[in-house]
Amino acid sequence: MNWHESDNMERYSRQMLYNKIGVEGQRLIASRTVLIVGTGALGSLSGELLARAGIGKFILIDRDYVEYSNLQRQTLYTEKDADEKKPKVIAARERLLEIRPDLEIDAHIAHCDGPLLEGLAGEADLLLDGTDNFDTRLLINDVAYKYGKPWVYAACVEASYSSCGFVPGATPCYRCLVPVLPTTTLTCDTAGIIAPAVQMAVAEQVTTALKILTEQYEAPFYMRIGNVWDMDHMKYRIDGMKEASCETCGEAPTYPAFDMKADVAMRLCGRDTIQVMDDRITEAAVDHAVGRLGTKVNRTPYFQEFHYDGYRFVCFRNGRLLIHGLDEMNKAKTLVNQLFG
């Protein structure tokens, strides 16, 4: 990106007037690559703000597609995206390129596992957490510290939010903070969420990202938490929380999240949806199964969709499917064997 051209100087002029950014900070931002894990509420809004700030490249990972229930808070997406059940990384890429045609974007419709994240992280200058589950955050944390990549955590549910930046060699890691992190079994799908909580989490996350991207490492970093409904906002220092025995950033790291193997079937966080990953699930196998059943199939450029036994199946072209309306993993495995065995 040649941001020195007059139109780009105009585009970022107000940001460069801010004395913490300036011309040199803008040059650094334009040279950076950010990997966003999850392009739902957090990841899509963080992506939009960083695109508008002038980031050079995005690597996007998300396994889901746009639904109507997303539109209340996932402001990057439209009804058309939901009508088409468009994968979130594809819809995000399209919208971000409308905002910034010069932006480079590498999009992956995939479940974020160790091999995928490890293979992509090397190119990134910063990792952003847009996920909704603890296990993936531990994986991001292990990848970040194994390869010396800073990352920024964010979370929100109901009216609450939290965010924190982690820099290998400068701060404790996420695993060190787990005992003192806000604990809840609530999710957006079970307890709900209001959009301002998302926006507060993202405001904190993107601000920390801009500091890191412009090499303004202000240790100690802080964990910031709050509740927008109650208007409670606080921060606390994390510099004294490093654990010498930590399996990620301690004296003898083992990065245990890499050893967590994804189950063949897993329940998506807070939803009556089971994800199944099975090499037997190919486009040809789906065509054979629905032909045998005499079931109508809906085709998109990204997946095949059909109904069977009262459930809705969405089959992607990488051996992965979602079974909607089901929360029993053994039942999911049985259905897959019936269809593709």
Steps between C-alpha positions, in 0.01 A plus 500: 500500500643834395337713767719799414273579204296815557164322529631269771665789681156661504331176607718464810567868566299521824661185636848630418422827678467300823842532661514134605475391133646763269650432159738232627224317687285503187786356298534217752127427498501481120782244506332261745312171461232409756356151543143501633366174644122522478313760295181521701411799716850566633708402199289672236488832684870488591573424136294795384669745738848378409417511129390860539819567699712390202621148584688334213367142502252275678499125545144397598386167647139408576296181470149651498265686267281807544158451663224748581574478873846645427378825347409672829867534596720378210492832322715402204229268364169557321166325444625394158789314668251324729264420211788336314640336816834638390809381695605777734855526370367540145244764600766675709748499212242645261398778737855587606605529137211741442647712781862455385551364145878502558474265799653152468286224655565127537172330605461147641161332546622254760497379857801653673721214616868478590643413156300772325582774748864398526530505121354849467643675805851534360388768256312704761631790707207476742225249584152618599253292696149507354399163643232389742670212679773434753681218316564706187633787710747264666609387153546860383701563816728200445559581133570864583757423768662214310565728202547829684185666365303752708126446525197679642219324684141626509169357621145618561163364614180666623623855574848401618832519318869429563824543306875470550817504292774237529856550376749210521802602704325806644181379670357191664291288266130424492552166676662682796190715534241223472446474878408869523308543173126565524341154511163422349328220314276754329520552125336741258273216388382417853509834684487751215710807432452866422704663227664766723675222695652378174605850407666561837694173478610587147591858593738363762629224271572723201660772714739241643560366149592846372747544786667169419498556123672836548754348742376686805536224755383656823568232760333423726199430285162496671200271500196719441151384595166670527124496470350762273149464642615563858765746377772313691846520343829398659851384424767311691869443451619165370876544524523315833295201388762305307533140620848346481341158452266615224480243221493776238731781616682346798852371534428173315207556264322198352214678315234245602223646281675343199428160652125559520361300211173619352222248551335354192179655634482811716221720628528861388509741789152574639314367196291197408752427226752219468806533278630177349833462320529184292696436178205304361299823468579606144288681243453177307407310817236760587355477149485121533336516844229750407438314172449176693265673744315698236565814705513849356843665522579872500835584343713807556855569377623394845282215631206266444196516726227241554261362765503147638328339798368838616842672501662751266839400358751750361790321329814694411749378243777412741355202685308715749129529566265672743188326627252761622234421761708228667702503823583127538842411361438125490183560303700718259752223441217253438340730244831548318554125484149454363561757227863439410589159644 
